[in-house]
Amino acid sequence: MLTGIVYALLAGLGDVGGGALVLWRSGRDRRVLGALTGFGAGFMLALVIVGMLPHVFEDMTTPDGSGIGFAQGVGAVLVGYLIVHLTQHTLTPHFHFGEETHSEAMVSRGIGVWALVGLLPHSFFDGVAISSGFLDNKNLGLLVFAGILLHKVPTGVSLSSIMIASGNTRRQTIGAVGLLGIATVIGAVVTPLIEPMARYGLPLAAGVTLYVAASNLIPEAQHERNWATQGGIFAGVIAYYLLQMALPG
């Protein structure tokens, strides 16, 4: 339990780091963020398909019948996917990954608050994913942590740029990205303590991770017409396999 919380805290610092890039950048190259977005998308796509879903299916088919069941397992994956779509693109009036540069489109400070509200459940399930991974086995936990950390910086960049573009102060912006980190830690803390979360946390987190990779990061990367970003997607997939092979066992 403690291991998952520590790694969730480290992942949460990625949100703050992304926010700092927007607030205190010095000649930051947009292509670097694009390459990181592509790399994170590829890594997370491989993580959910090759790493998380096989463990979910194993939990569905335990010989003693103690697993969560096939229908419940795939249903939880779908619920996790839909939760992110609901909070980020249905209830939230304005959100996309990547830096927001159109301040004229931000008519009120409430836009930034809504973006924060939309990202809080996502960040909570980041913590659930990390904790669930470590509850299953250490190697999966490390792989999930790496995938979550890779998209935390773009998440921090997205929220902080929306906050600034909608007229919020630097202090409010840092507070907002800090709340994302806190939500990640809370997700890691409650997962082993609440039986349904411990039981369904991994398939829910798989659905969330699938959405972030395939419906958030890859579409954002597709907007960048350069080899660094597009090649980053494939590099992320390769990096996942290399890291998986490097882990003991």
FENNORSUL-V685652 format. One record per pair of residues at least 12 apart in sequence whose C-alpha atoms are under 10 Angstrom apart, sorted by the first residue. I is the first residue (numbers start at 1). J is the second residue. Records with the same first field share a line. If there is no record, write none. Layout:
# FENNORSUL-V685652
I = J / J
This chain:
# FENNORSUL-V685652
1 = 131 / 132 / 134 / 135 / 188 / 189 / 190 / 191 / 192 / 193
2 = 131 / 134 / 188 / 189
3 = 130 / 131 / 134 / 135 / 138 / 141 / 188
4 = 127 / 128 / 129 / 130 / 131 / 132 / 133 / 134 / 135 / 138 / 141 / 142 / 145 / 185 / 187 / 188 / 189 / 191 / 192
5 = 127 / 128 / 130 / 131 / 134 / 184 / 185 / 186 / 187 / 188 / 189 / 190
6 = 130 / 131 / 185 / 188 / 189
7 = 127 / 130 / 131 / 134 / 141 / 142 / 144 / 145 / 146 / 149 / 184 / 185 / 188
8 = 123 / 124 / 126 / 127 / 128 / 129 / 130 / 131 / 145 / 148 / 149 / 181 / 182 / 183 / 184 / 185 / 186 / 187 / 188 / 189
9 = 127 / 181 / 182 / 183 / 184 / 185 / 186 / 188
10 = 145 / 149 / 181 / 184 / 185
11 = 123 / 126 / 127 / 130 / 145 / 146 / 147 / 148 / 149 / 150 / 151 / 152 / 153 / 181 / 184 / 185
12 = 123 / 126 / 127 / 148 / 149 / 152 / 153 / 156 / 177 / 178 / 179 / 180 / 181 / 182 / 183 / 184 / 185
13 = 149 / 152 / 153 / 156 / 177 / 178 / 180 / 181 / 182 / 184
14 = 148 / 149 / 150 / 151 / 152 / 153 / 154 / 155 / 156 / 157 / 177 / 178 / 180 / 181
15 = 123 / 149 / 151 / 152 / 153 / 154 / 155 / 156 / 157 / 158 / 159 / 160 / 174 / 176 / 177 / 178 / 179 / 180 / 181 / 182 / 184
16 = 152 / 153 / 155 / 156 / 157 / 160 / 173 / 174 / 175 / 176 / 177 / 178 / 179 / 180 / 181
17 = 152 / 153 / 154 / 155 / 156 / 157 / 174 / 177 / 178
18 = 33 / 151 / 152 / 153 / 154 / 155 / 156 / 157 / 158 / 159 / 160 / 161 / 177
19 = 152 / 153 / 154 / 155 / 156 / 157 / 158 / 159 / 160 / 161 / 163 / 170 / 173 / 174 / 175 / 176 / 177 / 178
20 = 153 / 156 / 157 / 160 / 170 / 173 / 174 / 177
21 = 33 / 153 / 154 / 156 / 157 / 160 / 161
22 = 99 / 156 / 157 / 158 / 159 / 160 / 161 / 164 / 173
23 = 157 / 160 / 161 / 164 / 170 / 173 / 174
30 = 98 / 99 / 224
31 = 224 / 225 / 226 / 227 / 228 / 229
32 = 228 / 229
33 = 98 / 99 / 153 / 154 / 157 / 221 / 228 / 229
34 = 98 / 154 / 217 / 220 / 221 / 222 / 223 / 224 / 225 / 226 / 228 / 229 / 230 / 232
35 = 221 / 224 / 226 / 227 / 228 / 229 / 230 / 231 / 232 / 233 / 235 / 236
36 = 150 / 151 / 153 / 154 / 217 / 221 / 228 / 229 / 232 / 233 / 236
37 = 97 / 98 / 150 / 151 / 152 / 153 / 154 / 155 / 213 / 216 / 217 / 218 / 220 / 221 / 224 / 229 / 230 / 232 / 233 / 236
38 = 150 / 151 / 213 / 217 / 218 / 219 / 220 / 221 / 222 / 224 / 228 / 229 / 230 / 231 / 232 / 233 / 234 / 235 / 236
39 = 147 / 150 / 151 / 217 / 218 / 221 / 228 / 229 / 230 / 231 / 232 / 233 / 234 / 235 / 236 / 237 / 238 / 239 / 240
40 = 146 / 147 / 148 / 149 / 150 / 151 / 152 / 153 / 154 / 212 / 213 / 217 / 218 / 221 / 232 / 233 / 234 / 235 / 236 / 237 / 239 / 240
41 = 147 / 150 / 151 / 209 / 210 / 212 / 213 / 214 / 215 / 216 / 217 / 218 / 219 / 220 / 221 / 232 / 233 / 234 / 235 / 236 / 237
42 = 147 / 213 / 214 / 217 / 218 / 230 / 231 / 232 / 233 / 234 / 235 / 236 / 237 / 238 / 239 / 240
43 = 143 / 144 / 146 / 147 / 148 / 150 / 151 / 213 / 232 / 233 / 234 / 235 / 236 / 237 / 238 / 239 / 240 / 241
44 = 143 / 144 / 146 / 147 / 148 / 150 / 151 / 206 / 209 / 210 / 211 / 212 / 213 / 214 / 217 / 233 / 236 / 237 / 240
45 = 147 / 209 / 210 / 211 / 212 / 213 / 214 / 217 / 218 / 233 / 236 / 237 / 240
46 = 147 / 210 / 213 / 234 / 236 / 237 / 238 / 239 / 240 / 241
47 = 140 / 143 / 144 / 146 / 147 / 148 / 206 / 209 / 210 / 213 / 236 / 237 / 240 / 241 / 244
48 = 143 / 144 / 147 / 203 / 205 / 206 / 207 / 208 / 209 / 210 / 211 / 213
49 = 206 / 209 / 210
50 = 240 / 241 / 244
51 = 133 / 139 / 140 / 143 / 144 / 206 / 240 / 241 / 244
52 = 129 / 132 / 133 / 140 / 141 / 143 / 144 / 202 / 203 / 205 / 206 / 207 / 209 / 210
53 = 73 / 74 / 77 / 202 / 203 / 205 / 206 / 207 / 210
55 = 133 / 136 / 137 / 140 / 202 / 203 / 206
56 = 68 / 69 / 70 / 73 / 74 / 76 / 77 / 136 / 200 / 201 / 202 / 203 / 204 / 206
57 = 69 / 70 / 73 / 74 / 203
58 = 70
59 = 73 / 136 / 199 / 200 / 202 / 203
60 = 72 / 73 / 74
67 = 199
68 = 199 / 200 / 203
72 = 200 / 203
73 = 199 / 200 / 202 / 203 / 204
74 = 203 / 204 / 206 / 207
75 = 200 / 203 / 204 / 207
76 = 200 / 201 / 202 / 203 / 204 / 205 / 206 / 207
77 = 200 / 201 / 202 / 203 / 204 / 205 / 206 / 207 / 208 / 209 / 210
78 = 203 / 204 / 206 / 207 / 208 / 210 / 211
79 = 203 / 204 / 205 / 206 / 207 / 208
80 = 122 / 125 / 201 / 202 / 203 / 204 / 205 / 206 / 207 / 208 / 209 / 210 / 211
81 = 203 / 204 / 205 / 206 / 207 / 208 / 209 / 210 / 211 / 212 / 215
82 = 204 / 207 / 208 / 211
83 = 118 / 121 / 122 / 125 / 204 / 207 / 208 / 211
84 = 118 / 119 / 120 / 121 / 122 / 123 / 125 / 207 / 208 / 209 / 210 / 211 / 212 / 215 / 216
85 = 118 / 122 / 208 / 211 / 212 / 215 / 216
86 = 118
87 = 114 / 115 / 116 / 117 / 118 / 119 / 120 / 121 / 122
88 = 114 / 115 / 116 / 117 / 118 / 119 / 120 / 121 / 122 / 216
89 = 115 / 118
90 = 118
91 = 114 / 115 / 117 / 118
92 = 111 / 112 / 113 / 114 / 115 / 116 / 117 / 118 / 119
93 = 110 / 111 / 112 / 114 / 115 / 118
94 = 106 / 111 / 112 / 114 / 115 / 118 / 162
95 = 111 / 112 / 114 / 115 / 116 / 118 / 119 / 158 / 159 / 162
96 = 115 / 155 / 158 / 159 / 162 / 216 / 217 / 219 / 220
97 = 151 / 154 / 155 / 156 / 157 / 158 / 159 / 162 / 212 / 216 / 217 / 218 / 219 / 220 / 221
98 = 153 / 154 / 155 / 156 / 157 / 158 / 159 / 161 / 162 / 216 / 217 / 220 / 221
99 = 154 / 155 / 156 / 157 / 158 / 159 / 160 / 161 / 162 / 165
100 = 157 / 158 / 159 / 160 / 161 / 162 / 163 / 164 / 165 / 166
101 = 161 / 162 / 164 / 165
102 = 161 / 162 / 165 / 166
103 = 161 / 162 / 163 / 164 / 165 / 166 / 167
104 = 165 / 166
105 = 165 / 166
106 = 162 / 163 / 164 / 165 / 166 / 167
107 = 165 / 166 / 167
108 = 163 / 165 / 166 / 167 / 168
109 = 162 / 163 / 164 / 165 / 166 / 167 / 168 / 169
110 = 163 / 166 / 167 / 168
111 = 162 / 163 / 165 / 166 / 167 / 168
112 = 159 / 160 / 161 / 162 / 163 / 164 / 165 / 166 / 167 / 168 / 172 / 173 / 176
113 = 159 / 162 / 163 / 166 / 168 / 172 / 173 / 176
114 = 159 / 162 / 163
115 = 158 / 159 / 160 / 162 / 163 / 176
116 = 158 / 159 / 160 / 162 / 163 / 173 / 176 / 177 / 179 / 180
117 = 176 / 180
118 = 159
119 = 155 / 156 / 159 / 177 / 179 / 180 / 183
120 = 176 / 177 / 179 / 180 / 181 / 182 / 183 / 184
121 = 180 / 183 / 184 / 187 / 208
122 = 180 / 183 / 184 / 187 / 205 / 208 / 209 / 212
123 = 148 / 152 / 155 / 179 / 180 / 181 / 182 / 183 / 184 / 185 / 186 / 187 / 208
124 = 180 / 181 / 182 / 183 / 184 / 185 / 186 / 187 / 188 / 190 / 205
125 = 183 / 184 / 185 / 186 / 187 / 188 / 191 / 201 / 202 / 204 / 205 / 206 / 207 / 208 / 209
126 = 144 / 145 / 147 / 148 / 149 / 152 / 180 / 181 / 183 / 184 / 185 / 186 / 187 / 188 / 205 / 206 / 208 / 209
127 = 144 / 145 / 148 / 181 / 182 / 183 / 184 / 185 / 186 / 187 / 188 / 189 / 190 / 191 / 201 / 205
128 = 183 / 184 / 185 / 186 / 187 / 188 / 189 / 190 / 191 / 192 / 197 / 198 / 200 / 201 / 202 / 204 / 205
129 = 141 / 144 / 145 / 148 / 184 / 187 / 188 / 191 / 201 / 202 / 203 / 204 / 205 / 206 / 207 / 208 / 209
130 = 142 / 143 / 144 / 145 / 146 / 147 / 148 / 184 / 185 / 187 / 188 / 191 / 201 / 202 / 205
131 = 144 / 145 / 184 / 185 / 187 / 188 / 189 / 190 / 191 / 192 / 198 / 201 / 202 / 205
132 = 144 / 187 / 188 / 191 / 192 / 197 / 198 / 199 / 200 / 201 / 202 / 203 / 204 / 205
133 = 145 / 201 / 202 / 205
134 = 188
135 = 191 / 192 / 198 / 201 / 202
136 = 198 / 202
138 = 247 / 248
139 = 243 / 244 / 247 / 248 / 249
140 = 244 / 247
142 = 243 / 244 / 247
143 = 240 / 243 / 244 / 247
144 = 205 / 206 / 209
146 = 240 / 243
147 = 209 / 213 / 236 / 240
148 = 209 / 212
150 = 236
151 = 212 / 213 / 217
152 = 180 / 181
154 = 217
155 = 177 / 180 / 217
156 = 173 / 174 / 176 / 177 / 178 / 180 / 181
157 = 177
158 = 177
159 = 173 / 174 / 176 / 177 / 180
160 = 172 / 173 / 174 / 175 / 176 / 177
161 = 173
163 = 176 / 177
187 = 201
217 = 233
218 = 230 / 233
221 = 233
